[in-house]
């Protein structure tokens, strides 16, 4: 019973944190997906891998590393439609 209460408390805290982050993201300017460097990097890496220019064993880790680097460089939200 105590474990369930602890888990419920953690879940409640996580949900509260999620709402705080969501509200903060809504307040920031968002850009269109078309202007996202991360999106275009993924498209290019997918094309290189699909065209067998880059072997999948190198393409997937390279794409993951590129995504992490680009995400660390940006804190701007992305939306599917036109940006704010």
C-alpha positions as CSV (number, residue, x, y, z in Angstrom):
1,X,0.0,0.0,0.0
2,X,2.8,2.4,0.9
3,X,4.6,1.6,-2.4
4,X,1.4,2.4,-4.3
5,X,1.1,5.8,-2.5
6,X,4.7,6.6,-3.3
7,X,4.2,5.7,-6.9
8,X,1.0,7.8,-7.1
9,X,2.9,10.8,-5.5
10,X,5.7,10.4,-8.1
11,X,3.2,10.2,-10.9
12,X,1.4,13.3,-9.6
13,X,4.7,15.2,-9.5
14,X,5.7,14.1,-13.0
15,X,2.3,15.3,-14.3
16,X,2.7,18.6,-12.6
17,X,6.2,19.0,-14.1
18,X,4.8,18.1,-17.6
19,X,2.1,20.8,-17.3
20,X,4.7,23.4,-16.3
21,X,6.9,22.5,-19.2
22,X,4.0,22.5,-21.7
23,X,2.9,25.9,-20.5
24,X,6.4,27.3,-20.8
25,X,6.7,25.8,-24.4
26,X,3.4,27.5,-25.4
27,X,4.7,30.9,-24.3
28,X,7.8,30.6,-26.5
29,X,7.9,31.4,-30.2
30,X,7.6,28.2,-32.2
31,X,9.0,27.8,-35.7
32,X,7.6,25.8,-38.6
33,X,9.0,22.3,-39.1
34,X,10.2,23.4,-42.5
35,X,12.8,25.7,-40.8
36,X,14.0,23.0,-38.4
37,X,17.7,22.0,-38.8
38,X,16.9,18.7,-37.0
39,X,14.1,17.9,-39.4
40,X,16.3,18.5,-42.5
41,X,19.3,16.6,-41.0
42,X,17.0,13.6,-40.4
43,X,15.7,13.8,-44.0
44,X,19.2,14.0,-45.4
45,X,20.4,11.1,-43.3
46,X,17.4,9.0,-44.3
47,X,18.1,9.7,-48.0
48,X,21.8,8.8,-47.6
49,X,21.0,5.6,-45.8
50,X,18.1,4.6,-48.2
51,X,20.3,5.3,-51.2
52,X,23.0,3.1,-49.7
53,X,25.5,5.9,-49.7
54,X,25.9,5.5,-46.0
55,X,25.7,2.0,-44.5
56,X,22.9,1.6,-41.9
57,X,25.4,0.5,-39.3
58,X,27.0,4.0,-39.5
59,X,23.9,6.0,-40.5
60,X,21.8,5.3,-37.4
61,X,24.4,6.2,-34.8
62,X,25.4,9.3,-36.9
63,X,21.8,10.4,-37.0
64,X,21.4,9.9,-33.3
65,X,24.5,11.9,-32.5
66,X,23.5,14.7,-34.9
67,X,20.0,14.8,-33.3
68,X,21.5,15.2,-29.8
69,X,23.9,17.9,-30.9
70,X,21.2,19.9,-32.8
71,X,18.7,19.5,-29.9
72,X,21.3,20.9,-27.5
73,X,21.9,23.9,-29.8
74,X,18.2,24.8,-29.9
75,X,15.5,25.4,-27.3
76,X,12.9,26.6,-29.7
77,X,9.6,24.7,-30.1
78,X,8.6,23.3,-33.5
79,X,5.1,23.1,-34.9
80,X,3.7,21.2,-37.9
81,X,1.9,24.3,-39.3
82,X,3.2,27.8,-39.8
83,X,5.2,29.2,-36.9
84,X,3.9,31.7,-34.4
